[in-house]
């Protein structure tokens, strides 16, 4: 017998973060706790990004209320349950990772890799939030001082010329060999202007751009991927596609250079792995990223990511953004995410 309970734990940002969807000050978050007959507990995180997560909020509230006191007969029953929740990808991710945690002893060690043993780390990019030019430059300076050699800038929220000025400032100080720069437009460009903007961005030897135009414009995105001098990565484009055949059709149609996986937005780890397998079969690169989860969700994504032997910096540097994050062994040193076995979890 396995008992499920729900802990409501809204996350509060240290500094309001600007995105293409407005300013984030907090983030709806629940922890799903699965407890077996021996008292072992598996933790999973159900976390939403307003206006981006596709989870049906009314249905989610119903399921969370049910899970606040639901009993499962077996691991398999839990798996069958979350696999049926196609309209609730964040809850799928939470239950899948809570189950993995419980199955491996309830110690937050979901995958037996060198990462969780503290002997290997994961290279990550430093995230630069959208905002005024001076604000973005200050963040860049802080990330470089902290030892990052890959940074990701959110663009599309301020004047494009100012954003180009930020990139120009960085490139005049650091070569592509010293600092890798990724940019994320979050669909801010219109199809008619996108190619010209991509050409101008390519002057700064960028690694790639995420989602230059809004999702669901496959023909326009395919044209950009074919003609752009700057490599394109799909992000929001992957959200809401759960059928494995439709995933293949998406990538075969658009032919991006990269895809970016946020497990809590695409239905969990197994669902994200389907995307990766298809991408690798087509020689499309990939990396994983947190969808601004607390350390509980971030830990699950990081351990899973390390098990896949990634070759590119991952988007797993979001754990320091909150005032009320869960204390954990996760630490960032010189642009790498570490699991410090000398530190302990302080769970709610």
C-alpha positions in Angstrom: 0.0 0.0 0.0 1.3 3.4 -0.9 -0.3 6.6 0.4 -0.1 9.9 -1.5 -0.2 13.3 0.2 0.1 16.9 -1.2 2.1 19.8 0.1 1.4 23.2 -1.2 4.7 25.2 -1.5 4.5 28.3 -3.8 7.9 29.4 -4.9 8.9 33.1 -4.5 11.5 34.7 -6.7 14.3 36.6 -5.1 14.1 39.2 -7.8 11.1 39.4 -10.1 12.2 37.9 -13.4 11.1 39.3 -16.7 9.9 37.0 -19.5 8.0 37.3 -22.7 4.9 36.5 -20.6 5.3 39.2 -18.1 7.0 39.5 -14.7 7.2 36.4 -12.5 7.1 37.0 -8.7 6.0 33.6 -7.6 5.3 30.2 -9.1 2.5 27.7 -8.2 4.1 24.6 -6.8 3.0 21.4 -5.0 5.0 18.5 -3.7 3.5 15.0 -4.2 4.7 12.7 -1.4 4.3 8.9 -1.8 4.8 6.9 1.4 5.1 3.1 1.6 4.3 0.8 4.4 7.8 1.0 5.8 7.6 4.8 6.0 9.9 5.5 3.1 8.9 8.7 1.2 9.3 9.6 -2.5 9.0 13.3 -3.4 7.9 14.7 -6.7 7.3 18.3 -7.8 4.2 19.6 -9.7 5.2 23.1 -10.7 3.5 25.5 -13.2 4.8 28.4 -15.3 1.8 30.7 -15.7 0.8 31.1 -19.4 3.2 28.5 -20.5 2.3 25.2 -18.7 -0.6 23.6 -20.6 -2.0 21.8 -17.5 -5.8 22.3 -17.2 -5.9 24.1 -13.8 -9.5 23.0 -13.0 -8.7 19.4 -13.6 -5.3 19.7 -11.8 -7.0 21.0 -8.7 -9.4 18.0 -8.8 -6.5 15.5 -9.1 -4.5 17.2 -6.4 -7.4 17.1 -4.1 -7.8 13.4 -4.8 -4.1 12.7 -4.3 -4.2 14.5 -1.0 -5.5 11.2 0.5 -5.3 8.5 -2.2 -4.0 5.0 -1.6 -2.4 3.0 -4.3 -2.0 -0.8 -4.3 1.2 -1.0 -6.2 4.0 0.9 -8.1 2.4 -0.3 -11.3 -1.0 1.3 -10.4 0.8 4.6 -9.8 2.5 4.3 -13.2 -0.7 3.5 -15.0 -2.4 6.5 -13.3 0.1 9.1 -14.2 0.6 7.8 -17.8 -3.1 8.5 -18.4 -2.9 12.2 -17.4 -2.0 13.6 -20.9 -3.6 17.0 -20.2 -1.5 17.4 -16.9 2.2 17.0 -17.9 3.4 18.7 -14.7 1.5 16.2 -12.6 2.8 13.4 -14.7 6.4 14.6 -14.0 5.7 14.9 -10.3 4.2 11.4 -9.9 6.9 9.8 -12.2 9.7 11.3 -10.2 8.1 10.7 -6.8 7.7 7.0 -7.8 11.3 6.8 -8.9 12.4 8.3 -5.6 10.4 5.8 -3.6 11.5 2.8 -5.7 15.1 3.7 -5.0 14.7 4.0 -1.2 13.2 7.4 -0.8 16.6 9.2 -0.4 16.3 11.6 -3.4 18.7 9.4 -5.3 16.6 8.5 -8.3 19.4 7.3 -10.6 22.6 5.5 -9.5 25.2 7.6 -11.3 28.5 9.3 -10.4 26.6 12.6 -10.2 24.6 11.5 -7.1 27.7 10.0 -5.6 29.3 13.4 -5.8 32.2 12.5 -8.1 31.0 14.0 -11.4 29.2 17.2 -12.2 27.0 18.7 -15.0 28.1 21.6 -17.1 25.3 24.2 -17.1 24.6 27.6 -18.7 24.1 30.8 -16.7 20.7 32.3 -17.2 20.4 36.0 -17.9 16.9 37.4 -17.4 15.2 39.9 -19.7 15.3 43.6 -18.6 17.0 46.9 -19.3 20.4 46.9 -20.9 22.3 47.8 -17.7 20.4 45.1 -15.7 21.3 42.4 -18.3 25.0 43.5 -18.4 25.2 43.3 -14.6 23.9 39.7 -14.7 26.4 38.8 -17.4 29.2 40.2 -15.3 28.0 38.2 -12.3 27.8 34.9 -14.3 31.3 35.4 -15.8 32.7 36.1 -12.3 31.0 32.9 -11.1 33.0 30.9 -13.6 30.4 30.2 -16.3 31.7 29.7 -19.8 28.2 29.3 -21.3 25.4 31.9 -20.8 21.9 32.1 -22.1 20.2 35.5 -22.6 16.5 36.0 -22.8 15.8 38.4 -25.6 12.7 39.9 -27.3 11.4 42.0 -24.4 13.3 45.2 -24.9 14.5 47.2 -27.9 16.3 44.8 -30.3 19.1 47.3 -30.9 19.8 47.4 -27.1 19.9 43.6 -27.1 22.4 43.6 -29.9 24.4 46.1 -27.9 24.6 43.7 -25.0 25.8 40.9 -27.3 28.3 43.3 -28.9 29.6 44.3 -25.4 30.1 40.6 -24.5 31.8 39.6 -27.7 34.2 42.5 -27.6 35.5 41.2 -24.3 35.2 37.4 -24.8 35.7 35.3 -27.9 33.4 32.4 -28.8 36.1 30.0 -27.5 36.0 31.8 -24.1 32.2 32.3 -23.8 29.4 30.4 -25.5 26.3 32.5 -25.9 22.8 31.1 -26.4 19.8 33.3 -26.8 16.1 32.6 -26.2 13.5 34.6 -28.0 10.5 32.8 -26.5 8.6 33.3 -29.9 9.1 37.1 -29.8 9.8 37.5 -33.5 7.2 37.6 -36.3 7.8 35.2 -39.2 8.3 38.2 -41.6 11.1 39.8 -39.5 12.7 36.7 -38.0 15.2 35.8 -40.8 16.6 39.3 -40.9 17.0 39.4 -37.1 18.6 36.0 -37.1 21.1 37.2 -39.7 22.0 40.2 -37.4 22.3 38.0 -34.4 24.6 35.6 -36.2 27.2 38.4 -36.4 28.0 37.7 -32.7 29.0 34.0 -33.2 26.1 32.7 -31.1 25.7 29.0 -30.4 21.9 29.0 -31.1 18.6 30.7 -30.6 15.6 29.1 -29.0 12.1 29.4 -30.5 12.5 32.6 -32.6 8.8 32.6 -33.6 5.8 31.3 -31.8 5.0 27.6 -31.8 2.5 25.9 -34.2 3.9 27.6 -37.3 5.7 24.5 -38.6 6.1 25.6 -42.2 7.5 29.0 -41.2 9.8 27.4 -38.6 11.0 24.8 -41.1 11.9 27.6 -43.5 13.9 29.4 -40.8 15.7 26.2 -39.8 16.7 25.7 -43.4 17.8 29.2 -44.2 19.0 30.8 -41.0 22.8 31.4 -40.5 22.1 30.8 -36.8 21.3 27.3 -35.4 17.7 27.1 -34.1 16.5 25.1 -31.1 12.9 24.2 -30.5 11.5 24.6 -27.0 7.8 25.7 -26.7 7.2 23.9 -29.9 7.4 20.5 -28.1 4.8 21.3 -25.5 1.5 19.6 -25.9 2.7 16.8 -28.2 2.4 13.5 -26.4 2.0 11.0 -29.2 5.3 9.5 -30.2 4.4 9.5 -33.9 3.4 13.1 -33.8 6.8 13.9 -32.2 8.5 12.3 -35.1 6.4 14.2 -37.6 7.2 17.5 -35.8 10.9 17.0 -36.0 10.8 15.5 -39.6 8.8 18.6 -40.7 10.8 21.3 -39.0 14.3 19.8 -39.0 15.7 21.9 -36.2 19.4 21.9 -35.3 18.5 21.3 -31.6 15.6 20.6 -29.2 15.3 21.6 -25.6 13.4 19.4 -23.1 11.6 20.6 -20.0 10.3 17.4 -18.5 7.5 19.0 -16.5 6.2 20.7 -19.6 6.3 17.7 -21.9 4.9 15.0 -19.6 7.9 13.7 -17.6 11.2 12.0 -18.0 10.1 9.1 -20.2 8.1 11.4 -22.4 11.2 13.7 -22.8 13.4 10.6 -23.6 11.1 9.8 -26.5 11.9 13.2 -28.0 15.7 12.7 -27.4 15.6 9.2 -29.0 13.9 10.6 -32.1 16.2 13.6 -32.3 19.3 11.5 -32.0 18.1 9.3 -34.8 17.9 12.4 -37.0 21.3 13.9 -35.8 19.5 16.7 -34.0 21.2 17.9 -30.8 19.5 18.3 -27.5 19.8 19.6 -24.0 17.6 19.5 -20.9 16.5 22.4 -18.7 14.5 23.0 -15.6 11.2 24.8 -15.9 12.0 26.9 -12.8 11.4 24.0 -10.4 12.6 24.0 -6.8 15.5 21.8 -5.9 13.2 18.8 -5.7 12.3 18.9 -9.4 15.7 20.2 -10.4 17.4 17.3 -8.6 15.3 14.7 -10.5 16.0 16.4 -13.9 19.7 16.7 -13.1 20.1 13.0 -12.1 18.2 11.8 -15.1 20.2 14.2 -17.4 23.5 12.9 -16.1 22.4 9.3 -16.7 22.1 10.2 -20.4 25.8 11.3 -20.7 25.1 14.8 -22.1 27.7 16.5 -24.2 26.4 20.1 -24.1 25.9 22.5 -21.2 22.4 22.0 -19.7 19.9 24.5 -18.5 20.0 23.5 -14.8 21.1 26.6 -13.0 17.7 27.8 -11.7 17.9 26.6 -8.2 19.3 29.9 -6.8 16.3 32.0 -8.0 14.0 31.5 -5.0 13.7 32.9 -1.4 12.1 29.7 -0.2 13.8 26.9 -2.1 14.3 23.5 -0.5 17.8 23.1 1.0 19.5 20.3 -0.8 23.0 18.9 -1.7 22.8 20.7 -5.1 25.5 23.3 -5.5 26.9 25.4 -8.4 30.7 25.8 -8.7 32.4 27.3 -11.7 29.5 26.8 -14.0 28.9 23.2 -13.0 26.0 21.6 -11.0 27.3 19.4 -8.2 25.6 17.0 -5.8 27.5 17.6 -2.5 27.2 14.4 -0.5 28.3 16.4 2.6 25.1 18.4 2.5 21.6 17.1 3.5 18.1 17.6 2.3 15.7 19.7 4.5 12.3 18.6 3.3 9.0 20.1 4.2 
